[in-house]
Amino acid sequence: MMPRQLADWLFESTSTIVFTGAGISTESGIPDFRSPGGIWEHAQPVDFNDFVASEDSRIEYWRQKSEAHSEYFDAQPNVGHEILARWESQQRLDGLITQNIDGLHQAAGSHKVLEIHGTAREVSCLECGKRDSATGPVAEFLETGVPPRCSDCNGSLKHATISFGQMLDTAVLEQCAEWARSCDLFVAMGSSLVVHPAAGLPEMAKAHGARLVIINRDPTPCDSLADLTIQGSLGESLKAVDDCLETLGHQ
């Protein structure tokens, strides 16, 4: 009856925010960096300060990103992404906050998305801020072995993601916090809820009066705060909730 309980709350809610982590994308074949098969199993991520200071670090950064590029660009949204996009179109979902950098929520049709850690689908110039698709720069690096540079100002190009040692976007964080404070239902899914400041959003929502639901394969540190926890596959869990919503809609 847990899916039915969440469906009831979604049906009643006037403001629902969903928070997603890597667990929703593993079902599209994108490995969690921390899990077996993730890139961190055989390579340490390049620190932002090292990227800025060292050509060797920039080469290693682009080697890693080029290796992972096809995982993001070839992956397709799964049933979980599609259901969340449909809930937004049905005005059941007021916003989606994600730790993921794969762009699969937008590919599924979600529009109100805040990406805490940026996107691997684009690159950004560290000098002038110009953004473009990552496909061209990746192809350039694979051909030349030389880190690509901005066509406008010759500045260093980097994926539009937040690297270790790099400051998070304060405007994005402020918007995430505003959504967490103002919603009446906050659903966290596919996240271990251990990486801060993102992991503090469920606590913030709960502290401001929202119901908190956690859907995850494994237990999280926030489970004791939750009004409802569902353990299992995100795709299967969301499909069960969606089926209950459809039933409620016909009552």
Buried (B, 14 or more C-beta within 10 A) or exposed (E): EBBBBBBBBBEEBEBBBBBBBBBBBBBBEBBBBEEEEBBEEEEEBBBBEBBBEBEEBBBBBBBBBBBBBEBBBEBEBBBBBBBBBBBBEEEBBBBBBBBBBBBBBBBBBBEBBBBBBBBBBBBBBBBEEBEBEBEEBBEBBEEEEEBBBBEEEEBBBBBBBBBEEBEBBEEBBEBBBEBBBBBBBBBBBBBBBEBEEBBBBBBBBBEBEBBBBBBBBEEBEBBEBBBBBBBEBBBBBBBBBBEBBEEBEEE
